[in-house]
Amino acid sequence: MSVRQAFIVYCHPSDDSFTRHVLDAFTRGIADSGNGYIVSDLYRMGFRTDMTEKEYLRDAYYKNTPDLADDVLAEQEKINASDAVVFIYPVFWSEAPAKLVGWFDRVWSYGFAYGDKTMKTLDRGLILCSAGNSIENLERTGILESMKRVMIGDRLKDRVKKAEFIVFDNTSRENEMRETYWDQHLKKAYETGRHLFE
């Protein structure tokens, strides 16, 4: 069996977080399956997420020019060297953190992610996010469906063959259910990593 690779985009400002534990459990699962992974930790990398005017004008006028920034090219190369892309992050105000949104703004450039695309179609696209709210509340308010529409319906779309959105809920520090769900959430993260390429 050939070794397959996942590219993980991790976005959380603190190592003292439940989301960090999700990353660790998930990558253990991948390693135990005999496959590989590479992680872009956006905060540790200091990844610049504000578009420059030049970057904006390039995409706004659909210019497929080769003058992309080195940090953007590096992320795009990681994608095209992988079989799956995985996003791990906390829910901030019903959305991914601004740093991850900015990653999409810059990395999903014209000529790579849309237009005359050079981005490969990946086998899997996976979102693992931690949320302070319960799944029931996220569903009742429509927030869960909204997050799925943005991440799967727009950002992943036809760029992956199969997409999945997993929420680890009740993770706020003051939430009395946090400890109750802790182990089962991390077990699910591990098993998801272990079976990613099945």
C-alpha positions in Angstrom: 0.0 0.0 0.0 1.4 3.4 -1.0 1.8 6.1 1.6 -0.6 9.0 1.2 -0.3 12.5 2.5 -2.6 15.0 4.2 -2.0 18.7 4.2 -3.3 20.1 7.5 -4.0 23.9 7.8 -4.1 24.5 11.6 -5.3 27.8 12.9 -5.4 28.6 16.6 -3.6 31.4 18.5 -2.9 29.3 21.6 -1.2 26.0 22.3 -3.3 25.8 25.5 -6.5 24.9 23.7 -8.7 21.9 23.1 -8.2 22.5 19.3 -4.5 21.8 19.8 -5.5 18.4 21.3 -7.7 17.7 18.3 -4.7 18.3 16.0 -2.5 16.0 18.1 -5.0 13.2 18.2 -5.8 13.5 14.5 -2.1 13.4 13.4 -1.5 10.4 15.7 -4.3 8.7 13.9 -2.8 9.4 10.5 0.6 8.2 11.6 -0.8 5.0 13.0 -2.5 4.4 9.7 0.9 4.4 8.0 0.3 7.6 6.1 1.9 11.0 6.3 1.0 14.6 6.9 2.4 18.1 6.8 1.1 20.9 9.0 0.9 24.6 8.3 0.4 26.2 11.7 -0.7 29.7 10.6 -0.1 31.5 13.8 3.4 29.9 14.4 4.3 30.6 10.8 3.2 34.2 11.1 1.4 33.7 7.9 0.4 37.1 6.4 -3.3 37.0 5.7 -4.0 40.5 4.5 -4.1 40.8 0.7 -1.8 43.4 -0.8 -3.3 45.8 -3.4 -1.2 44.0 -6.0 -2.7 40.6 -5.0 -6.2 42.0 -5.0 -5.8 43.6 -8.4 -4.3 40.4 -9.8 -7.4 38.4 -8.8 -9.9 41.1 -9.4 -8.8 41.4 -13.0 -8.4 37.6 -13.5 -4.7 37.9 -14.3 -3.0 34.6 -14.3 0.5 36.0 -13.8 3.3 34.1 -12.2 4.2 36.8 -9.7 2.6 35.2 -6.6 4.3 35.7 -3.2 6.7 33.0 -2.0 4.5 32.1 1.1 1.5 31.7 -1.2 3.4 29.5 -3.6 4.7 27.4 -0.7 1.1 26.7 0.5 0.0 25.8 -3.0 2.9 23.4 -3.5 1.9 21.7 -0.2 -1.6 21.2 -1.5 -0.5 19.8 -4.9 1.8 17.4 -3.1 -1.0 16.0 -1.0 -4.0 13.7 -1.4 -6.2 15.4 1.2 -6.6 18.9 2.7 -7.7 19.3 6.3 -8.6 22.4 8.2 -8.5 22.4 12.0 -9.7 25.5 13.8 -12.0 26.9 16.5 -15.3 28.6 15.6 -15.0 32.4 16.2 -18.3 34.3 15.8 -19.9 31.6 13.6 -16.8 31.5 11.2 -13.3 30.4 11.0 -10.6 32.7 12.6 -9.8 35.7 10.5 -6.3 34.3 9.9 -7.7 31.3 8.2 -10.2 33.3 6.1 -7.2 35.4 5.0 -5.3 32.3 4.1 -8.1 31.5 1.6 -8.1 35.0 0.3 -4.4 34.7 -0.6 -3.9 31.0 -1.3 -7.1 30.4 -3.3 -5.7 32.7 -6.0 -6.9 33.0 -9.6 -5.2 30.5 -11.8 -4.7 28.1 -8.9 -8.1 27.5 -7.2 -10.3 28.9 -9.8 -10.2 30.0 -13.4 -7.7 27.9 -15.4 -6.9 25.9 -12.3 -3.5 24.4 -11.5 -4.7 23.1 -8.2 -5.2 19.3 -8.2 -8.6 17.8 -7.3 -7.9 16.2 -3.9 -9.4 12.9 -2.8 -10.6 14.3 0.6 -11.5 17.6 2.1 -12.0 17.7 5.9 -13.0 20.3 8.4 -12.5 19.7 12.1 -13.6 22.6 14.2 -14.2 23.1 17.9 -17.2 25.1 19.0 -18.2 26.4 22.4 -21.9 25.9 21.6 -23.7 22.6 21.5 -24.5 21.0 18.1 -28.2 21.4 19.0 -27.8 25.2 19.3 -25.7 25.4 16.2 -28.4 23.5 14.2 -31.3 25.4 15.8 -29.9 28.8 14.9 -28.8 27.8 11.4 -25.2 28.5 12.2 -24.0 25.0 11.5 -25.6 25.0 8.0 -24.1 28.4 7.3 -20.6 27.2 8.2 -21.0 24.1 6.0 -22.2 26.2 3.1 -19.2 28.5 3.3 -16.5 25.8 3.9 -17.8 23.0 1.8 -20.1 24.7 -0.7 -17.7 27.5 -1.5 -14.1 27.0 -0.3 -13.9 23.3 -1.0 -16.6 22.9 -3.6 -15.3 20.9 -6.6 -11.7 21.1 -5.4 -12.2 17.8 -3.5 -13.9 14.6 -4.4 -15.3 14.0 -0.9 -15.9 16.6 1.8 -16.8 16.2 5.5 -17.5 18.7 8.2 -17.0 17.6 11.9 -17.8 19.8 14.9 -16.5 19.1 18.4 -19.0 20.9 20.4 -19.4 22.2 24.0 -15.6 23.0 24.2 -15.8 26.5 26.0 -13.8 26.5 29.1 -16.7 27.5 31.2 -19.0 24.9 29.7 -19.7 22.1 32.2 -20.0 19.6 29.4 -16.4 20.3 28.2 -14.9 17.5 30.4 -17.7 15.1 29.7 -17.1 15.2 26.0 -13.3 15.7 26.1 -12.3 12.0 25.7 -14.9 11.0 23.1 -14.1 14.1 21.0 -10.4 13.2 20.9 -11.1 9.6 20.2 -13.2 10.7 17.2 -10.4 13.0 16.0 -7.9 10.1 16.3 -10.2 7.6 14.5 -10.9 10.2 11.8 -7.2 10.5 11.2 -6.7 6.8 11.2 -9.4 6.2 8.6 -8.8 9.3 6.5 -7.8 7.5 3.4 -10.1 4.5 3.6 
